[in-house]
Amino acid sequence: MALLEVRDLTMKFGSLLANSDVSFDVEKGTIVGLIGPNGAGKTTLFNCVAGLYTPTAGKVFFKGEDVTDLPAYKMARRGVARTFQVVRPLKEMTVFENILVGAYMRTGDSAKAKEIAERCLELCFLGEHRCRLAGGLTIGNKKRLEVARALATEPELLLLDEAVAGLTSTEVREMVEVIVRLREEGITILMVEHIMEAIMPIADKIVVLASGKKIAEGAPADIVKDPVVITAYFGEKFSKRINEHKADAPAENSDVHAEREQGTAHKEGI
Ligand SMILES: Nc1ncnc2c1ncn2[C@@H]1O[C@H](COP(=O)(O)OP(=O)(O)OP(=O)(O)O)[C@@H](O)[C@H]1O
């Protein structure tokens, strides 16, 4: 049994079909990337899984239990945490205090909460910033703080919504290192990502959405060669480049920056 099972999920906003009959599994201990063009329905799917939206049709199972109708706070208690595309730290609080807020969602015991927060601080490479006010951090540190806060709720499944968007190539590498560490800690990760150099080297599986539908699912090496995905999302040039890319880590700079500036890696952009 997979940790997360999405079955025939459909989400409508009025007459707009944001997700249409989407099904896939996320196995425990894996990193799954959710990719696709702007407006493909990735964030909507995240919101359905996290309990922010109730899908119009279809089911979501977490650890074999039907959680389709559970609100976000109940999903958080069951072990599903998420980060948002636009980070919103508690600016007037320190980095450590921000993480503590997350830890207190899991426990009322302050010694235990501090212990959890210390661990998350270290896992997200934020130790040297612990006493700084969150509002004054660089975007790279703010994004890792967002992950640390979610992590402090001790999730089994972490949903990352564009965790590396807007980051420099060095910051992308730091975030990728954090994500790989989390998988080593046994945390399962489902991440929406446009920056292929970040997701392709670390994902165990990629799910591709376009116009609300799943158009492909498979190993990154197969996805980059899939003609349907190339047409709908990558474009030939991008696909050729990523196939040639020998990275075991994100690209040094220019490629990642190019995508960051364009905001996407879709077909006309590369
Ligand atoms: N709350 C909402 N009300 C109405 N329409 C919405 C709502 N949220 C999303 N949509 C629409 O649903 C479709 C899918 O949007 P969604 O944000 O899920 O796509 P996405 O793949 O995450 O895009 P991006 O990569 O740009 O973040 C879009 O047409 C969007 O305008």
The ligand as an ORCA input file, in Angstrom:
! r2SCAN-3c Opt
* xyz 0 1
  N      -9.528     29.190     -6.178
  C      -9.682     29.170     -7.510
  N     -10.803     29.634     -8.092
  C     -10.966     29.596     -9.431
  N     -10.058     29.094    -10.301
  C      -8.920     28.622     -9.761
  C      -8.663     28.628     -8.351
  N      -7.437     28.099     -8.126
  C      -6.946     27.759     -9.334
  N      -7.833     28.072    -10.308
  C      -7.672     27.812    -11.745
  O      -7.416     26.429    -11.878
  C      -6.450     26.190    -12.898
  C      -5.276     25.430    -12.298
  O      -4.564     26.326    -11.434
  P      -3.349     25.851    -10.518
  O      -2.922     27.048     -9.721
  O      -3.726     24.639     -9.782
  O      -2.264     25.501    -11.621
  P      -0.700     25.252    -11.429
  O      -0.362     24.077    -12.263
  O      -0.369     25.168     -9.987
  O      -0.087     26.572    -12.065
  P       1.302     27.329    -11.738
  O       2.398     26.446    -12.252
  O       1.170     28.592    -12.539
  O       1.354     27.588    -10.255
  C      -6.081     27.560    -13.456
  O      -6.859     27.792    -14.606
  C      -6.465     28.508    -12.345
  O      -6.773     29.780    -12.848
*
